[in-house]
C-alpha cells in the first residue's frame, strides 16, 4: 500500500511538470500559471507538514 506522503510526492511531481509545461506556453503572469503555482505551493506546504510530523514521531518529540 502506498503511503500518503508517497502519493503526495507523486502529485507534487505531476503538478510541477504541468506548471513547467504551462510556463513555457504562457507568460508567467498568466492567471492560469499563477493558479497552478499557488496549488503547487499548497501541496509543498502539506508535504512539509507531513514530513516534519513523521520526523518528530520518529524522534519521539
C-alpha positions in Angstrom: 0.0 0.0 0.0 1.3 3.4 -1.0 1.8 5.9 1.8 0.1 9.2 1.9 3.4 11.0 1.6 4.4 8.9 -1.4 1.1 9.8 -3.1 1.6 13.4 -2.2 5.1 13.4 -3.7 3.8 11.9 -7.0 1.1 14.6 -7.2 3.7 17.3 -6.5 5.9 16.0 -9.3 3.0 15.8 -11.7 1.9 19.3 -10.8 5.5 20.6 -11.1 5.7 19.1 -14.6 2.4 20.6 -15.6 3.5 24.0 -14.3 6.7 23.8 -16.3 4.9 23.0 -19.5 2.3 25.7 -18.9 5.0 28.2 -18.1 6.7 27.5 -21.5 3.5 28.3 -23.4 2.0 31.2 -21.4 3.5 34.2 -19.7 4.4 33.6 -16.0 1.9 36.3 -15.1 -1.0 34.5 -16.8 -3.8 33.7 -14.2 -3.7 30.0 -15.1 0.0 29.8 -14.4 -0.3 31.7 -11.2 -3.2 29.5 -10.0 -1.2 26.3 -10.7 1.8 27.7 -9.0 -0.3 28.5 -5.9 -1.7 25.0 -5.9 1.8 23.6 -6.1 2.8 25.8 -3.1 -0.1 24.4 -1.1 1.0 20.8 -2.0 4.6 21.6 -1.0 3.4 23.1 2.3 1.3 20.0 3.0 4.3 17.7 2.3 6.5 19.7 4.6 3.9 19.5 7.4 3.5 15.7 7.0 7.2 15.1 6.6 8.0 17.2 9.7 5.3 15.3 11.6 6.8 12.0 10.7 10.3 13.1 11.7 9.0 14.3 15.1 7.3 11.0 15.6 10.4 9.0 14.8 12.5 11.2 17.2 9.9 10.9 19.9 9.1 14.6 20.1 
